[in-house]
Amino acid sequence: MNDTAVIEKIERLARTVQRLESRVEELETREDLWDLEKAIVQNGNQPLVPWNQAKALLDLD
């Protein structure tokens, strides 16, 4: 295999890796959305907690 062929193969592999990384990010985003939707359903009609109160409860201040 000559240098040009090796470089082309590496470039194809790099593009494949980029596509796979994008796909994994899409799947992670979907999973996060599913978790959010599940939490919304589970919480039903419970009142929302204001962000400042949530931060304090979670010690994020």
N, CA, C and O atoms as a CHARMM CRD file, in Angstrom:
* protein
*
  244
    1    1 MET  N      0.85900  -1.17000   0.00000 PROA 1      0.00000
    2    1 MET  CA     0.00000   0.00000   0.00000 PROA 1      0.00000
    3    1 MET  C      0.90700   1.23500   0.00000 PROA 1      0.00000
    4    1 MET  O      1.79700   1.35400   0.84100 PROA 1      0.00000
    5    2 ASN  N      0.67900   2.14300  -0.93800 PROA 2      0.00000
    6    2 ASN  CA     1.51700   3.33900  -1.00300 PROA 2      0.00000
    7    2 ASN  C      1.03300   4.40300  -0.02400 PROA 2      0.00000
    8    2 ASN  O     -0.01800   4.26600   0.60200 PROA 2      0.00000
    9    3 ASP  N      1.82600   5.46300   0.09100 PROA 3      0.00000
   10    3 ASP  CA     1.51200   6.52300   1.06100 PROA 3      0.00000
   11    3 ASP  C      0.15600   7.16400   0.80500 PROA 3      0.00000
   12    3 ASP  O     -0.58300   7.45300   1.74600 PROA 3      0.00000
   13    4 THR  N     -0.17100   7.38500  -0.45100 PROA 4      0.00000
   14    4 THR  CA    -1.45200   8.00300  -0.79500 PROA 4      0.00000
   15    4 THR  C     -2.60900   7.12600  -0.35000 PROA 4      0.00000
   16    4 THR  O     -3.59300   7.62600   0.19400 PROA 4      0.00000
   17    5 ALA  N     -2.50100   5.83500  -0.57300 PROA 5      0.00000
   18    5 ALA  CA    -3.56100   4.90400  -0.17200 PROA 5      0.00000
   19    5 ALA  C     -3.70800   4.87300   1.34400 PROA 5      0.00000
   20    5 ALA  O     -4.82000   4.80700   1.86800 PROA 5      0.00000
   21    6 VAL  N     -2.59000   4.92000   2.03200 PROA 6      0.00000
   22    6 VAL  CA    -2.63500   4.91000   3.50400 PROA 6      0.00000
   23    6 VAL  C     -3.31000   6.18500   4.00800 PROA 6      0.00000
   24    6 VAL  O     -4.15100   6.13400   4.90500 PROA 6      0.00000
   25    7 ILE  N     -2.94000   7.31600   3.43400 PROA 7      0.00000
   26    7 ILE  CA    -3.54000   8.59300   3.84500 PROA 7      0.00000
   27    7 ILE  C     -5.04100   8.59300   3.57000 PROA 7      0.00000
   28    7 ILE  O     -5.81900   9.04700   4.40800 PROA 7      0.00000
   29    8 GLU  N     -5.45300   8.09400   2.42000 PROA 8      0.00000
   30    8 GLU  CA    -6.87800   8.02400   2.08900 PROA 8      0.00000
   31    8 GLU  C     -7.61800   7.13100   3.06400 PROA 8      0.00000
   32    8 GLU  O     -8.73000   7.45000   3.48500 PROA 8      0.00000
   33    9 LYS  N     -7.00800   6.01400   3.42400 PROA 9      0.00000
   34    9 LYS  CA    -7.64200   5.09700   4.37200 PROA 9      0.00000
   35    9 LYS  C     -7.78200   5.76600   5.73900 PROA 9      0.00000
   36    9 LYS  O     -8.81700   5.64000   6.39300 PROA 9      0.00000
   37   10 ILE  N     -6.75500   6.46300   6.16200 PROA 10     0.00000
   38   10 ILE  CA    -6.80900   7.16700   7.45100 PROA 10     0.00000
   39   10 ILE  C     -7.89700   8.23500   7.42500 PROA 10     0.00000
   40   10 ILE  O     -8.63300   8.39600   8.39800 PROA 10     0.00000
   41   11 GLU  N     -8.00000   8.96000   6.32600 PROA 11     0.00000
   42   11 GLU  CA    -9.04000   9.99200   6.20600 PROA 11     0.00000
   43   11 GLU  C    -10.42600   9.37800   6.23700 PROA 11     0.00000
   44   11 GLU  O    -11.32800   9.93200   6.86500 PROA 11     0.00000
   45   12 ARG  N    -10.61800   8.23300   5.56500 PROA 12     0.00000
   46   12 ARG  CA   -11.92400   7.54400   5.60500 PROA 12     0.00000
   47   12 ARG  C    -12.24400   7.09400   7.02500 PROA 12     0.00000
   48   12 ARG  O    -13.37100   7.23400   7.49900 PROA 12     0.00000
   49   13 LEU  N    -11.23200   6.55100   7.69200 PROA 13     0.00000
   50   13 LEU  CA   -11.44400   6.10800   9.07900 PROA 13     0.00000
   51   13 LEU  C    -11.78500   7.30100   9.98200 PROA 13     0.00000
   52   13 LEU  O    -12.64200   7.19000  10.85900 PROA 13     0.00000
   53   14 ALA  N    -11.12400   8.42300   9.77100 PROA 14     0.00000
   54   14 ALA  CA   -11.40300   9.61700  10.57500 PROA 14     0.00000
   55   14 ALA  C    -12.83200  10.09200  10.35600 PROA 14     0.00000
   56   14 ALA  O    -13.51500  10.47100  11.30800 PROA 14     0.00000
   57   15 ARG  N    -13.28900  10.07400   9.10200 PROA 15     0.00000
   58   15 ARG  CA   -14.68400  10.47200   8.81700 PROA 15     0.00000
   59   15 ARG  C    -15.65600   9.49600   9.47600 PROA 15     0.00000
   60   15 ARG  O    -16.68800   9.90500  10.00800 PROA 15     0.00000
   61   16 THR  N    -15.32700   8.22500   9.43900 PROA 16     0.00000
   62   16 THR  CA   -16.19200   7.21700  10.07500 PROA 16     0.00000
   63   16 THR  C    -16.27000   7.45600  11.57300 PROA 16     0.00000
   64   16 THR  O    -17.35100   7.39300  12.15800 PROA 16     0.00000
   65   17 VAL  N    -15.14700   7.72800  12.18900 PROA 17     0.00000
   66   17 VAL  CA   -15.12900   7.99500  13.62800 PROA 17     0.00000
   67   17 VAL  C    -15.96300   9.23000  13.94600 PROA 17     0.00000
   68   17 VAL  O    -16.70800   9.23800  14.92500 PROA 17     0.00000
   69   18 GLN  N    -15.84400  10.27900  13.12200 PROA 18     0.00000
   70   18 GLN  CA   -16.64300  11.48600  13.34000 PROA 18     0.00000
   71   18 GLN  C    -18.13800  11.18300  13.25900 PROA 18     0.00000
   72   18 GLN  O    -18.91800  11.67200  14.07600 PROA 18     0.00000
   73   19 ARG  N    -18.53500  10.37700  12.27300 PROA 19     0.00000
   74   19 ARG  CA   -19.95900  10.01600  12.15300 PROA 19     0.00000
   75   19 ARG  C    -20.41100   9.21600  13.36800 PROA 19     0.00000
   76   19 ARG  O    -21.51200   9.42800  13.87700 PROA 19     0.00000
   77   20 LEU  N    -19.57200   8.30500  13.83100 PROA 20     0.00000
   78   20 LEU  CA   -19.93100   7.50600  15.00500 PROA 20     0.00000
   79   20 LEU  C    -20.03600   8.38000  16.25000 PROA 20     0.00000
   80   20 LEU  O    -20.93700   8.19100  17.06700 PROA 20     0.00000
   81   21 GLU  N    -19.12500   9.33000  16.39700 PROA 21     0.00000
   82   21 GLU  CA   -19.19200  10.24200  17.54300 PROA 21     0.00000
   83   21 GLU  C    -20.48500  11.05000  17.51800 PROA 21     0.00000
   84   21 GLU  O    -21.12200  11.24200  18.55400 PROA 21     0.00000
   85   22 SER  N    -20.86400  11.51700  16.34900 PROA 22     0.00000
   86   22 SER  CA   -22.11100  12.27400  16.21900 PROA 22     0.00000
   87   22 SER  C    -23.30600  11.41600  16.58900 PROA 22     0.00000
   88   22 SER  O    -24.22700  11.87300  17.26500 PROA 22     0.00000
   89   23 ARG  N    -23.28200  10.18000  16.14400 PROA 23     0.00000
   90   23 ARG  CA   -24.39600   9.26200  16.43400 PROA 23     0.00000
   91   23 ARG  C    -24.50900   8.99800  17.93400 PROA 23     0.00000
   92   23 ARG  O    -25.61000   8.98000  18.48300 PROA 23     0.00000
   93   24 VAL  N    -23.37700   8.79500  18.59000 PROA 24     0.00000
   94   24 VAL  CA   -23.38300   8.55800  20.03700 PROA 24     0.00000
   95   24 VAL  C    -23.93600   9.78800  20.75700 PROA 24     0.00000
   96   24 VAL  O    -24.72300   9.65800  21.69500 PROA 24     0.00000
   97   25 GLU  N    -23.52600  10.97600  20.32200 PROA 25     0.00000
   98   25 GLU  CA   -24.05100  12.20600  20.93900 PROA 25     0.00000
   99   25 GLU  C    -25.56000  12.30600  20.74900 PROA 25     0.00000
  100   25 GLU  O    -26.27200  12.70900  21.66800 PROA 25     0.00000
  101   26 GLU  N    -26.05700  11.94100  19.55800 PROA 26     0.00000
  102   26 GLU  CA   -27.50700  11.96500  19.31700 PROA 26     0.00000
  103   26 GLU  C    -28.21900  11.00100  20.25100 PROA 26     0.00000
  104   26 GLU  O    -29.26100  11.33100  20.81700 PROA 26     0.00000
  105   27 LEU  N    -27.65500   9.81100  20.41100 PROA 27     0.00000
  106   27 LEU  CA   -28.28200   8.82300  21.29400 PROA 27     0.00000
  107   27 LEU  C    -28.27100   9.29800  22.74100 PROA 27     0.00000
  108   27 LEU  O    -29.24800   9.10300  23.46400 PROA 27     0.00000
  109   28 GLU  N    -27.17300   9.92100  23.17200 PROA 28     0.00000
  110   28 GLU  CA   -27.11400  10.43200  24.54000 PROA 28     0.00000
  111   28 GLU  C    -28.14900  11.51800  24.74400 PROA 28     0.00000
  112   28 GLU  O    -28.79700  11.57800  25.78900 PROA 28     0.00000
  113   29 THR  N    -28.31000  12.38300  23.74200 PROA 29     0.00000
  114   29 THR  CA   -29.30400  13.45700  23.83300 PROA 29     0.00000
  115   29 THR  C    -30.70700  12.86700  23.92800 PROA 29     0.00000
  116   29 THR  O    -31.52200  13.31200  24.73500 PROA 29     0.00000
  117   30 ARG  N    -30.98100  11.86200  23.09600 PROA 30     0.00000
  118   30 ARG  CA   -32.30200  11.22300  23.15500 PROA 30     0.00000
  119   30 ARG  C    -32.55000  10.60700  24.52100 PROA 30     0.00000
  120   30 ARG  O    -33.64000  10.73200  25.07900 PROA 30     0.00000
  121   31 GLU  N    -31.52300   9.93300  25.06300 PROA 31     0.00000
  122   31 GLU  CA   -31.68000   9.30800  26.37000 PROA 31     0.00000
  123   31 GLU  C    -31.96400  10.36700  27.43600 PROA 31     0.00000
  124   31 GLU  O    -32.80100  10.16000  28.31500 PROA 31     0.00000
  125   32 ASP  N    -31.26400  11.50000  27.35400 PROA 32     0.00000
  126   32 ASP  CA   -31.51500  12.59300  28.29800 PROA 32     0.00000
  127   32 ASP  C    -32.94700  13.09600  28.16400 PROA 32     0.00000
  128   32 ASP  O    -33.60800  13.35800  29.16900 PROA 32     0.00000
  129   33 LEU  N    -33.42900  13.23300  26.93100 PROA 33     0.00000
  130   33 LEU  CA   -34.80100  13.69300  26.71900 PROA 33     0.00000
  131   33 LEU  C    -35.80800  12.68700  27.25200 PROA 33     0.00000
  132   33 LEU  O    -36.81700  13.06800  27.84500 PROA 33     0.00000
  133   34 TRP  N    -35.53600  11.39800  27.04100 PROA 34     0.00000
  134   34 TRP  CA   -36.43500  10.37200  27.57900 PROA 34     0.00000
  135   34 TRP  C    -36.47900  10.45200  29.09800 PROA 34     0.00000
  136   34 TRP  O    -37.54900  10.34400  29.69700 PROA 34     0.00000
  137   35 ASP  N    -35.30700  10.64400  29.72900 PROA 35     0.00000
  138   35 ASP  CA   -35.25900  10.77000  31.18400 PROA 35     0.00000
  139   35 ASP  C    -36.05700  11.98800  31.64200 PROA 35     0.00000
  140   35 ASP  O    -36.77600  11.93000  32.63900 PROA 35     0.00000
  141   36 LEU  N    -35.92500  13.08700  30.90900 PROA 36     0.00000
  142   36 LEU  CA   -36.66900  14.29600  31.25600 PROA 36     0.00000
  143   36 LEU  C    -38.17200  14.06900  31.12500 PROA 36     0.00000
  144   36 LEU  O    -38.94100  14.43700  32.01400 PROA 36     0.00000
  145   37 GLU  N    -38.58900  13.45900  30.01000 PROA 37     0.00000
  146   37 GLU  CA   -40.01300  13.18900  29.81200 PROA 37     0.00000
  147   37 GLU  C    -40.54800  12.25000  30.88900 PROA 37     0.00000
  148   37 GLU  O    -41.66200  12.43600  31.38100 PROA 37     0.00000
  149   38 LYS  N    -39.76700  11.25500  31.25100 PROA 38     0.00000
  150   38 LYS  CA   -40.16300  10.31200  32.29900 PROA 38     0.00000
  151   38 LYS  C    -40.33500  11.04900  33.63700 PROA 38     0.00000
  152   38 LYS  O    -41.29400  10.80500  34.36900 PROA 38     0.00000
  153   39 ALA  N    -39.40300  11.94200  33.94100 PROA 39     0.00000
  154   39 ALA  CA   -39.48200  12.70900  35.19400 PROA 39     0.00000
  155   39 ALA  C    -40.70400  13.61100  35.20200 PROA 39     0.00000
  156   39 ALA  O    -41.36200  13.76500  36.23100 PROA 39     0.00000
  157   40 ILE  N    -41.00800  14.20700  34.05600 PROA 40     0.00000
  158   40 ILE  CA   -42.18700  15.07800  33.96900 PROA 40     0.00000
  159   40 ILE  C    -43.45100  14.27600  34.24300 PROA 40     0.00000
  160   40 ILE  O    -44.32900  14.73200  34.97600 PROA 40     0.00000
  161   41 VAL  N    -43.54900  13.09000  33.66100 PROA 41     0.00000
  162   41 VAL  CA   -44.72400  12.23200  33.86900 PROA 41     0.00000
  163   41 VAL  C    -44.80700  11.80900  35.33300 PROA 41     0.00000
  164   41 VAL  O    -45.88100  11.84100  35.93200 PROA 41     0.00000
  165   42 GLN  N    -43.67000  11.41100  35.90700 PROA 42     0.00000
  166   42 GLN  CA   -43.65800  10.95400  37.29700 PROA 42     0.00000
  167   42 GLN  C    -44.04700  12.07000  38.26400 PROA 42     0.00000
  168   42 GLN  O    -44.69100  11.81900  39.28300 PROA 42     0.00000
  169   43 ASN  N    -43.65600  13.29400  37.94300 PROA 43     0.00000
  170   43 ASN  CA   -43.97100  14.41500  38.83300 PROA 43     0.00000
  171   43 ASN  C    -45.40500  14.88500  38.67800 PROA 43     0.00000
  172   43 ASN  O    -45.94500  15.56600  39.54900 PROA 43     0.00000
  173   44 GLY  N    -46.00800  14.52100  37.57700 PROA 44     0.00000
  174   44 GLY  CA   -47.40900  14.85200  37.37100 PROA 44     0.00000
  175   44 GLY  C    -47.70100  16.32300  37.57300 PROA 44     0.00000
  176   44 GLY  O    -47.08800  17.18500  36.94400 PROA 44     0.00000
  177   45 ASN  N    -48.64200  16.60000  38.45400 PROA 45     0.00000
  178   45 ASN  CA   -49.07900  17.97700  38.68000 PROA 45     0.00000
  179   45 ASN  C    -48.43400  18.60600  39.90100 PROA 45     0.00000
  180   45 ASN  O    -48.92400  19.61400  40.41200 PROA 45     0.00000
  181   46 GLN  N    -47.34500  18.02800  40.37300 PROA 46     0.00000
  182   46 GLN  CA   -46.66800  18.61000  41.52900 PROA 46     0.00000
  183   46 GLN  C    -46.15000  19.99900  41.15500 PROA 46     0.00000
  184   46 GLN  O    -45.74000  20.22400  40.01600 PROA 46     0.00000
  185   47 PRO  N    -46.16700  20.91800  42.09900 PROA 47     0.00000
  186   47 PRO  CA   -45.68800  22.26900  41.79700 PROA 47     0.00000
  187   47 PRO  C    -44.18500  22.25500  41.49700 PROA 47     0.00000
  188   47 PRO  O    -43.43700  21.43700  42.03200 PROA 47     0.00000
  189   48 LEU  N    -43.76700  23.17700  40.63300 PROA 48     0.00000
  190   48 LEU  CA   -42.36000  23.30200  40.29600 PROA 48     0.00000
  191   48 LEU  C    -41.59800  23.94100  41.44600 PROA 48     0.00000
  192   48 LEU  O    -42.16400  24.71200  42.22200 PROA 48     0.00000
  193   49 VAL  N    -40.33300  23.62400  41.55300 PROA 49     0.00000
  194   49 VAL  CA   -39.46800  24.21500  42.56400 PROA 49     0.00000
  195   49 VAL  C    -38.67600  25.33200  41.89200 PROA 49     0.00000
  196   49 VAL  O    -38.02600  25.09300  40.87500 PROA 49     0.00000
  197   50 PRO  N    -38.71700  26.53000  42.43100 PROA 50     0.00000
  198   50 PRO  CA   -37.94000  27.62600  41.84200 PROA 50     0.00000
  199   50 PRO  C    -36.44800  27.27900  41.80100 PROA 50     0.00000
  200   50 PRO  O    -35.93500  26.60200  42.69200 PROA 50     0.00000
  201   51 TRP  N    -35.75900  27.75100  40.75700 PROA 51     0.00000
  202   51 TRP  CA   -34.35500  27.40200  40.54700 PROA 51     0.00000
  203   51 TRP  C    -33.50300  27.76200  41.76600 PROA 51     0.00000
  204   51 TRP  O    -32.65500  26.96700  42.16900 PROA 51     0.00000
  205   52 ASN  N    -33.70300  28.92200  42.35100 PROA 52     0.00000
  206   52 ASN  CA   -32.89800  29.31400  43.51700 PROA 52     0.00000
  207   52 ASN  C    -33.09100  28.34400  44.67900 PROA 52     0.00000
  208   52 ASN  O    -32.14100  28.01700  45.39000 PROA 52     0.00000
  209   53 GLN  N    -34.31000  27.89300  44.86400 PROA 53     0.00000
  210   53 GLN  CA   -34.59600  26.92900  45.93800 PROA 53     0.00000
  211   53 GLN  C    -33.96600  25.57900  45.60500 PROA 53     0.00000
  212   53 GLN  O    -33.41200  24.92400  46.48700 PROA 53     0.00000
  213   54 ALA  N    -34.04500  25.15800  44.34800 PROA 54     0.00000
  214   54 ALA  CA   -33.44800  23.88300  43.93600 PROA 54     0.00000
  215   54 ALA  C    -31.93500  23.91400  44.13000 PROA 54     0.00000
  216   54 ALA  O    -31.34800  22.94500  44.61100 PROA 54     0.00000
  217   55 LYS  N    -31.30600  25.02400  43.75700 PROA 55     0.00000
  218   55 LYS  CA   -29.85700  25.15200  43.94000 PROA 55     0.00000
  219   55 LYS  C    -29.49500  25.02000  45.41400 PROA 55     0.00000
  220   55 LYS  O    -28.52900  24.34400  45.77000 PROA 55     0.00000
  221   56 ALA  N    -30.27500  25.66900  46.25800 PROA 56     0.00000
  222   56 ALA  CA   -29.99300  25.61200  47.69300 PROA 56     0.00000
  223   56 ALA  C    -30.17200  24.18400  48.20800 PROA 56     0.00000
  224   56 ALA  O    -29.34800  23.69400  48.98000 PROA 56     0.00000
  225   57 LEU  N    -31.24300  23.51900  47.78200 PROA 57     0.00000
  226   57 LEU  CA   -31.48500  22.14100  48.22300 PROA 57     0.00000
  227   57 LEU  C    -30.37300  21.18800  47.78000 PROA 57     0.00000
  228   57 LEU  O    -30.03800  20.23600  48.48400 PROA 57     0.00000
  229   58 LEU  N    -29.81800  21.45800  46.62000 PROA 58     0.00000
  230   58 LEU  CA   -28.76400  20.60500  46.08000 PROA 58     0.00000
  231   58 LEU  C    -27.36100  21.08800  46.42700 PROA 58     0.00000
  232   58 LEU  O    -26.36800  20.52900  45.96000 PROA 58     0.00000
  233   59 ASP  N    -27.28900  22.11200  47.23500 PROA 59     0.00000
  234   59 ASP  CA   -26.00100  22.69300  47.63600 PROA 59     0.00000
  235   59 ASP  C    -25.15500  23.14100  46.45100 PROA 59     0.00000
  236   59 ASP  O    -23.95300  22.88300  46.39500 PROA 59     0.00000
  237   60 LEU  N    -25.80500  23.82000  45.50400 PROA 60     0.00000
  238   60 LEU  CA   -25.11200  24.27800  44.30000 PROA 60     0.00000
  239   60 LEU  C    -24.75000  25.75200  44.36100 PROA 60     0.00000
  240   60 LEU  O    -24.19000  26.29600  43.40900 PROA 60     0.00000
  241   61 ASP  N    -25.06200  26.39200  45.46200 PROA 61     0.00000
  242   61 ASP  CA   -24.74400  27.83400  45.59000 PROA 61     0.00000
  243   61 ASP  C    -23.27200  28.03600  45.77800 PROA 61     0.00000
  244   61 ASP  O    -22.81600  29.17300  45.90300 PROA 61     0.00000
